[in-house]
Amino acid sequence: MKWLNFHREKLKSDARYYLLLLVALFIGGGGVLAQEETAMEKDKKPVKNTFESIWLMDNQTVMVPFKGTFEMDFQHRFGTWDKGYDDFYGVFAPSNMRIGLNYAPVERLLLGFGFTKQDLLWDFYGKYALLRQGRSGGSPVSVTYYGNVAVDTRKDSKTNFAETTDKWSAFHELMLARKITESFSLQVSGNLSWVNFKEQVYDTEGVPLGRDKNAQFSAGAIARYKFSNVMGIIVAYDHPITDQRFVDPEPNLSIGLEMVTSSHAFQIFIGNYKSLIPQYNHSFNQNSFRDNEFLIGFNITRLWNF
């Protein structure tokens, strides 16, 4: 009987041991699974700083600031430098400038407006991040939509507008970008510009020939390469697609330097876009880099978080 009781107690002890071992494995396994899920969620978080600003020279980027971010933009374009020293390479030529204010009321959405010297244009826009590139999982690219409307607020006596609607124009852009390495980012975009008013074209005898199309399709590409934590080289190219009947817009080529801090971005560059409203650049630009009609420009952005 003693022998039987001994084995009964041993079996009970072994059962408790294996039960505790099973519980430990279950809890430990759950911890490992939880760690794996946490790592997977971290991988799917958006990459940081595909670009350093919502602007890259004359182009929007896929970037949308965090919720609660307020931003002020100051953009300036000098005149073209083809006259050389006569106007100090465009610095003393007639210039163009824009002041803009933006706010991110919710995640992925940016709303803003601005005022431009050229034609006293007010623009109002929205920008939404449809997809955001994951760190090592999730979406392989970022996709953002940008759209604006602009209104010419000059006095009627200074324009050829026949209707109030002639004052309005719009722009739509779909951007796709990828942060390829920690230093290099690339973005391509497809654009639609719409201008309600196009000037009537006449022949040499004053006979009206018609107008150019209101719509202008175009494509663009921008890139940034950081060679230090605070400085990088920036490049952009924009190409018109629509063939207009009378006057085709010229493509744009820009190159410059970008300097950033946690709350500022400063870009200085040369390019041949002078308008600061995208539909005006894509529809009307006549500055040609083939004819050395470049100009100096700079952008300054300032961020505040609330």
C-alpha positions as CSV (number, residue, x, y, z in Angstrom):
1,M,0.0,0.0,0.0
2,K,2.9,2.4,0.8
3,W,4.2,1.7,-2.7
4,L,0.8,2.5,-4.3
5,N,0.4,5.7,-2.3
6,F,3.9,6.8,-3.2
7,H,3.1,6.5,-7.0
8,R,-0.2,8.3,-6.6
9,E,1.5,11.3,-5.0
10,K,4.2,11.2,-7.7
11,L,1.6,11.3,-10.5
12,K,-0.2,14.2,-8.8
13,S,3.1,16.1,-8.5
14,D,3.9,15.3,-12.2
15,A,0.5,16.5,-13.3
16,R,0.9,19.8,-11.4
17,Y,4.3,20.2,-13.0
18,Y,3.1,19.6,-16.6
19,L,0.0,21.9,-16.0
20,L,2.3,24.7,-14.8
21,L,4.6,24.1,-17.7
22,L,1.7,24.3,-20.2
23,V,0.4,27.5,-18.6
24,A,3.9,29.0,-18.8
25,L,4.3,28.1,-22.4
26,F,0.9,29.5,-23.2
27,I,1.7,32.8,-21.5
28,G,5.1,33.0,-23.0
29,G,3.9,32.1,-26.4
30,G,1.2,34.8,-26.1
31,G,3.9,37.3,-25.2
32,V,6.0,36.4,-28.3
33,L,2.9,36.7,-30.5
34,A,2.1,40.1,-28.9
35,Q,5.7,41.2,-29.6
36,E,5.4,40.0,-33.2
37,E,2.1,41.9,-33.7
38,T,3.7,45.0,-32.2
39,A,6.6,44.8,-34.5
40,M,4.3,44.3,-37.5
41,E,2.3,47.4,-36.5
42,K,5.5,49.4,-36.2
43,D,6.6,48.3,-39.6
44,K,3.3,49.5,-41.1
45,K,3.7,53.0,-39.6
46,P,4.3,55.7,-42.2
47,V,7.9,56.5,-43.1
48,K,9.1,59.8,-41.8
49,N,10.1,62.8,-43.9
50,T,9.7,61.5,-47.5
51,F,10.1,65.2,-48.1
52,E,10.9,68.0,-45.7
53,S,8.1,70.3,-46.7
54,I,4.7,70.4,-48.4
55,W,6.5,72.3,-51.1
56,L,9.4,71.4,-53.3
57,M,10.2,74.6,-55.2
58,D,7.0,75.1,-57.4
59,N,5.5,71.6,-56.7
60,Q,3.4,70.2,-54.0
61,T,4.8,67.0,-52.3
62,V,2.9,64.0,-50.8
63,M,3.6,65.3,-47.3
64,V,0.7,66.3,-45.0
65,P,1.6,67.7,-41.6
66,F,0.4,66.1,-38.4
67,K,-3.0,66.9,-37.0
68,G,-3.0,70.3,-35.3
69,T,-0.1,71.7,-37.4
70,F,-0.3,75.4,-38.5
71,E,2.0,76.5,-41.3
72,M,2.9,79.8,-42.9
73,D,4.5,79.8,-46.4
74,F,6.4,82.7,-48.0
75,Q,7.4,82.2,-51.7
76,H,9.3,84.6,-53.9
77,R,10.3,84.6,-57.5
78,F,12.7,87.2,-59.0
79,G,12.7,88.1,-62.7
80,T,14.5,86.0,-65.4
81,W,18.2,86.5,-65.6
82,D,18.6,86.6,-69.4
83,K,19.2,90.4,-69.3
84,G,22.3,89.8,-67.2
85,Y,23.8,92.7,-65.2
86,D,21.3,95.2,-66.5
87,D,18.8,94.1,-63.8
88,F,21.4,92.2,-61.8
89,Y,20.3,88.8,-63.2
90,G,16.7,89.4,-62.5
91,V,17.0,90.4,-58.8
92,F,15.9,94.0,-59.6
93,A,13.4,92.9,-62.3
94,P,9.6,92.8,-61.5
95,S,9.1,89.9,-59.0
96,N,6.3,87.7,-57.9
97,M,5.5,86.6,-54.3
98,R,2.9,84.6,-52.4
99,I,2.0,84.3,-48.7
100,G,0.0,81.2,-47.6
101,L,-1.5,79.8,-44.4
102,N,-2.3,76.2,-43.9
103,Y,-3.8,74.0,-41.1
104,A,-4.2,70.3,-40.6
105,P,-7.6,69.9,-38.8
106,V,-7.5,66.0,-38.8
107,E,-5.0,63.4,-39.7
108,R,-4.1,63.2,-43.4
109,L,-5.9,66.4,-44.3
110,L,-4.5,69.9,-45.0
111,L,-6.5,73.0,-45.8
112,G,-5.1,76.3,-46.8
113,F,-5.3,79.6,-48.7
114,G,-2.9,82.1,-50.1
115,F,-2.6,85.5,-51.7
116,T,-0.3,86.2,-54.7
117,K,1.0,89.4,-56.2
118,Q,0.4,88.3,-59.8
119,D,-3.2,89.3,-60.8
120,L,-4.0,89.6,-57.0
121,L,-4.9,85.9,-57.0
122,W,-6.5,84.3,-54.0
123,D,-6.2,80.5,-53.9
124,F,-8.0,78.0,-51.6
125,Y,-6.9,74.4,-51.5
126,G,-7.2,71.0,-49.9
127,K,-4.7,68.1,-49.7
128,Y,-5.4,64.5,-48.6
129,A,-3.0,61.6,-48.0
130,L,-4.8,58.6,-49.6
131,L,-1.9,56.2,-48.9
132,R,1.2,56.5,-46.8
133,Q,4.3,54.4,-47.3
134,G,5.0,51.9,-44.5
135,R,8.4,51.6,-42.9
136,S,8.9,48.0,-44.0
137,G,5.4,46.8,-44.5
138,G,2.0,48.2,-45.6
139,S,1.9,50.4,-48.6
140,P,5.1,50.6,-50.7
141,V,4.3,54.1,-51.8
142,S,2.6,57.3,-50.6
143,V,-0.3,58.7,-52.7
144,T,-1.7,62.1,-52.1
145,Y,-4.4,64.2,-53.9
146,Y,-4.1,68.0,-54.1
147,G,-6.7,70.4,-55.5
148,N,-7.2,74.2,-55.5
149,V,-9.4,76.9,-56.9
150,A,-8.1,80.5,-57.5
151,V,-9.8,83.7,-58.2
152,D,-8.4,86.9,-59.9
153,T,-9.5,89.8,-57.8
154,R,-8.2,92.7,-60.0
155,K,-10.7,95.4,-60.9
156,D,-12.7,94.7,-64.0
157,S,-11.2,97.7,-65.8
158,K,-7.8,96.0,-65.6
159,T,-8.9,92.7,-67.2
160,N,-10.6,91.4,-70.4
161,F,-13.1,89.3,-68.4
162,A,-16.6,89.3,-69.8
163,E,-18.2,87.2,-67.0
164,T,-17.6,86.8,-63.3
165,T,-16.8,83.1,-63.9
166,D,-13.8,84.2,-66.1
167,K,-12.0,85.1,-62.9
168,W,-11.8,81.5,-61.7
169,S,-9.4,78.6,-62.4
170,A,-8.6,75.2,-60.8
171,F,-5.9,72.6,-60.4
172,H,-6.0,68.9,-59.7
173,E,-2.9,66.8,-58.9
174,L,-2.4,63.1,-58.0
175,M,1.0,62.4,-56.5
176,L,2.8,59.1,-56.0
177,A,6.1,59.1,-54.1
178,R,8.5,56.7,-52.4
179,K,11.3,57.3,-49.9
180,I,13.8,54.9,-51.6
181,T,16.6,55.3,-49.1
182,E,17.1,57.5,-46.0
183,S,18.7,60.1,-48.3
184,F,16.8,59.8,-51.6
185,S,13.1,60.4,-52.3
186,L,11.3,60.5,-55.7
187,Q,7.8,61.6,-56.7
188,V,5.8,61.6,-59.9
189,S,2.5,63.3,-60.6
190,G,-0.3,63.7,-63.1
191,N,-2.0,67.1,-63.3
192,L,-5.0,68.8,-64.7
193,S,-5.2,72.6,-65.0
194,W,-8.4,74.4,-65.8
195,V,-8.6,78.1,-66.6
196,N,-12.0,79.5,-67.4
197,F,-10.7,82.4,-69.4
198,K,-8.3,82.1,-72.4
199,E,-7.5,85.2,-74.5
200,Q,-9.1,85.4,-77.9
201,V,-6.5,85.1,-80.7
202,Y,-6.7,87.3,-83.8
203,D,-4.9,87.2,-87.2
204,T,-3.0,90.1,-88.6
205,E,-6.2,91.6,-90.0
206,G,-8.0,91.5,-86.7
207,V,-10.2,88.5,-87.5
208,P,-10.8,86.3,-84.5
209,L,-9.3,82.8,-84.8
210,G,-10.5,81.3,-81.5
211,R,-9.0,80.5,-78.1
212,D,-6.8,77.8,-76.6
213,K,-8.3,74.9,-74.7
214,N,-9.4,75.6,-71.1
215,A,-7.9,72.3,-69.9
216,Q,-4.2,71.5,-69.8
217,F,-2.8,68.1,-68.8
218,S,0.7,67.8,-67.6
219,A,3.1,65.5,-65.7
220,G,5.8,66.2,-63.2
221,A,8.6,64.6,-61.3
222,I,10.6,65.8,-58.2
223,A,13.5,64.4,-56.3
224,R,15.4,65.1,-53.2
225,Y,18.8,63.8,-52.1
226,K,20.0,64.7,-48.6
227,F,23.8,64.9,-48.2
228,S,23.6,65.9,-44.5
229,N,21.0,65.9,-41.7
230,V,19.9,69.5,-42.6
231,M,20.8,70.0,-46.3
232,G,19.8,68.4,-49.6
233,I,19.8,68.8,-53.3
234,I,16.3,69.2,-54.9
235,V,15.3,68.8,-58.6
236,A,12.0,69.1,-60.5
237,Y,10.8,68.8,-64.0
238,D,7.3,69.5,-65.3
239,H,6.2,68.7,-68.8
240,P,3.0,69.8,-70.7
241,I,1.0,67.1,-72.4
242,T,-1.9,68.9,-74.1
243,D,-1.2,70.5,-77.4
244,Q,-2.8,73.9,-77.5
245,R,-4.0,75.4,-80.7
246,F,-2.1,78.7,-80.5
247,V,0.3,78.9,-77.6
248,D,1.9,75.8,-75.9
249,P,3.2,76.3,-72.4
250,E,7.0,75.7,-71.9
251,P,8.2,72.9,-69.6
252,N,9.9,73.7,-66.3
253,L,13.3,72.6,-65.1
254,S,14.4,73.5,-61.5
255,I,17.3,72.7,-59.3
256,G,18.3,74.0,-55.9
257,L,19.3,73.5,-52.3
258,E,17.1,72.8,-49.2
259,M,18.0,73.6,-45.6
260,V,15.7,72.4,-42.8
261,T,15.2,72.5,-39.0
262,S,12.5,70.9,-36.9
263,S,10.1,73.9,-37.7
264,H,11.6,75.6,-40.8
265,A,12.3,74.7,-44.4
266,F,14.3,77.0,-46.7
267,Q,14.7,76.3,-50.4
268,I,16.7,78.4,-52.8
269,F,16.8,77.4,-56.5
270,I,16.8,78.4,-60.1
271,G,14.0,77.4,-62.5
272,N,11.8,78.9,-65.2
273,Y,8.4,78.9,-63.5
274,K,7.4,82.4,-62.2
275,S,3.7,82.1,-61.4
276,L,3.0,80.8,-57.9
277,I,-0.3,79.2,-58.7
278,P,0.2,75.8,-60.4
279,Q,-2.5,76.1,-63.0
280,Y,-1.0,79.4,-64.2
281,N,2.5,77.8,-64.4
282,H,1.2,74.7,-66.3
283,S,-1.1,76.7,-68.6
284,F,0.8,79.9,-69.4
285,N,4.5,79.6,-68.7
286,Q,6.6,81.0,-71.6
287,N,10.0,81.1,-69.9
288,S,12.2,78.6,-71.7
289,F,15.3,77.0,-70.2
290,R,16.5,76.5,-73.8
291,D,16.6,80.3,-74.1
292,N,18.3,80.8,-70.7
293,E,15.1,82.3,-69.2
294,F,15.8,81.0,-65.7
295,L,15.0,82.9,-62.5
296,I,16.0,82.7,-58.9
297,G,13.4,81.7,-56.4
298,F,13.1,80.8,-52.7
299,N,10.5,79.3,-50.4
300,I,10.3,79.7,-46.6
301,T,7.9,77.6,-44.5
302,R,7.3,77.9,-40.7
303,L,5.5,75.3,-38.7
304,W,3.7,75.5,-35.3
305,N,2.1,72.5,-33.5
306,F,-1.0,72.9,-31.3
